[in-house]
Amino acid sequence: MENKNETTPKQALVIFSGGQDSTTCLIQAIQKYGAANVVALSFSYGQRHGIELERAAWIAKDLGGEHHILDATVMGKVTTNALMDESQTIEEADAEDYPNTFVDGRNALFLLLAGIFAKSKGIRTIILGVCETDFSGYPDCRDVFVKSMNVTLNLAMDYNFNVETPLMYLTKAQTWELADQLGCLAYIEEHTHTCYMGVPGGCGECPSCKLRNAGLAEYLKK
């Protein structure tokens, strides 16, 4: 009897925003599995930096991978935050609370939808570019959360998912280093969008721009 596992190429689905981290993960996955075996999945959830979806579509096409954008604007019906409401000023986190750019349940919803989508295509590996070393204080970027969601998805759909987080324990400087090792540092710097304000090339002042720029500067000093 033919072993299907030996004849079917391994596939991966990358949750893809068009930003530095997810693009690094996408390129890594393409180098590992081949562009034909990688699906990039983006979400439109009412983010004020909607330019990231334009970047995501452009990058996915440029890299030759399959790309889909799912409508997740239901988020705006159940929560509000500075990342989705342009009338709010984006603020840094303080010692007692999360930053006001935290979107309650976002990564939980993304992983759930990604799992449903992946299963429909026979994909078991889901790649998410979150990190708990250099992050904005979001609880849904922690390893314990991702592992718990992996178990939940497996139980909910009776399907053996493997949620991978290649950047989980990397600093932002180390993420730039990984991009360099993959041969795509200049590509990531030029084509990805990270800015919360939606400014092409970055505003340089929002928390996301500061983290990105500081990480690059730290890496280039080495």
Solvent accessible surface area in square Angstrom, and as a share of the most:
residue,aa,sasa,rsa
1,M,244,1.09
2,E,134,0.60
3,N,74,0.38
4,K,147,0.62
5,N,133,0.68
6,E,141,0.63
7,T,81,0.47
8,T,67,0.39
9,P,81,0.51
10,K,116,0.49
11,Q,57,0.25
12,A,0,0.00
13,L,0,0.00
14,V,0,0.00
15,I,13,0.06
16,F,2,0.01
17,S,44,0.29
18,G,0,0.00
19,G,7,0.07
20,Q,4,0.02
21,D,33,0.17
22,S,10,0.06
23,T,0,0.00
24,T,0,0.00
25,C,1,0.01
26,L,3,0.02
27,I,13,0.06
28,Q,54,0.24
29,A,3,0.02
30,I,29,0.15
31,Q,106,0.47
32,K,136,0.57
33,Y,26,0.10
34,G,30,0.29
35,A,30,0.23
36,A,99,0.77
37,N,31,0.16
38,V,2,0.01
39,V,5,0.03
40,A,1,0.01
41,L,0,0.00
42,S,1,0.00
43,F,9,0.04
44,S,31,0.20
45,Y,5,0.02
46,G,39,0.38
47,Q,14,0.06
48,R,42,0.15
49,H,9,0.04
50,G,30,0.29
51,I,36,0.18
52,E,14,0.06
53,L,29,0.15
54,E,118,0.53
55,R,62,0.23
56,A,0,0.00
57,A,41,0.32
58,W,99,0.35
59,I,0,0.00
60,A,1,0.01
61,K,168,0.71
62,D,76,0.40
63,L,46,0.23
64,G,53,0.51
65,G,19,0.18
66,E,74,0.33
67,H,44,0.20
68,H,61,0.27
69,I,80,0.41
70,L,50,0.25
71,D,110,0.57
72,A,1,0.01
73,T,63,0.37
74,V,89,0.51
75,M,10,0.04
76,G,47,0.45
77,K,171,0.72
78,V,115,0.66
79,T,30,0.17
80,T,99,0.57
81,N,8,0.04
82,A,0,0.00
83,L,2,0.01
84,M,32,0.14
85,D,45,0.23
86,E,128,0.57
87,S,101,0.65
88,Q,54,0.24
89,T,101,0.59
90,I,25,0.13
91,E,98,0.44
92,E,104,0.47
93,A,51,0.40
94,D,95,0.49
95,A,113,0.87
96,E,166,0.74
97,D,94,0.49
98,Y,114,0.43
99,P,10,0.06
100,N,45,0.23
101,T,1,0.01
102,F,31,0.13
103,V,1,0.01
104,D,88,0.46
105,G,38,0.36
106,R,34,0.12
107,N,9,0.05
108,A,32,0.24
109,L,41,0.21
110,F,18,0.07
111,L,0,0.00
112,L,72,0.36
113,L,48,0.24
114,A,0,0.00
115,G,0,0.00
116,I,90,0.46
117,F,36,0.15
118,A,0,0.00
119,K,82,0.35
120,S,91,0.59
121,K,81,0.34
122,G,49,0.48
123,I,1,0.00
124,R,113,0.41
125,T,3,0.01
126,I,0,0.00
127,I,7,0.03
128,L,8,0.04
129,G,12,0.11
130,V,14,0.08
131,C,11,0.07
132,E,58,0.26
133,T,60,0.35
134,D,42,0.22
135,F,68,0.28
136,S,32,0.21
137,G,29,0.27
138,Y,12,0.04
139,P,25,0.16
140,D,11,0.06
141,C,13,0.08
142,R,107,0.39
143,D,23,0.12
144,V,99,0.57
145,F,35,0.15
146,V,5,0.03
147,K,124,0.52
148,S,55,0.36
149,M,24,0.11
150,N,22,0.11
151,V,85,0.49
152,T,70,0.40
153,L,1,0.01
154,N,42,0.21
155,L,141,0.70
156,A,72,0.56
157,M,35,0.16
158,D,132,0.68
159,Y,31,0.12
160,N,104,0.53
161,F,5,0.02
162,N,68,0.35
163,V,16,0.09
164,E,46,0.21
165,T,27,0.16
166,P,46,0.29
167,L,1,0.00
168,M,5,0.02
169,Y,137,0.52
170,L,45,0.22
171,T,41,0.24
172,K,20,0.08
173,A,1,0.01
174,Q,72,0.32
175,T,3,0.02
176,W,1,0.00
177,E,53,0.24
178,L,27,0.14
179,A,1,0.00
180,D,63,0.33
181,Q,131,0.58
182,L,32,0.16
183,G,70,0.67
184,C,9,0.05
185,L,28,0.14
186,A,73,0.56
187,Y,44,0.17
188,I,0,0.00
189,E,85,0.38
190,E,129,0.58
191,H,36,0.16
192,T,13,0.08
193,H,8,0.04
194,T,34,0.20
195,C,1,0.01
196,Y,23,0.09
197,M,88,0.39
198,G,19,0.18
199,V,61,0.35
200,P,101,0.64
201,G,89,0.86
202,G,26,0.25
203,C,41,0.25
204,G,30,0.29
205,E,125,0.56
206,C,8,0.05
207,P,24,0.15
208,S,12,0.08
209,C,5,0.03
210,K,96,0.40
211,L,53,0.27
212,R,28,0.10
213,N,73,0.38
214,A,62,0.48
215,G,4,0.04
216,L,22,0.11
217,A,51,0.39
218,E,95,0.42
219,Y,35,0.13
220,L,113,0.56
221,K,172,0.73
222,K,153,0.65
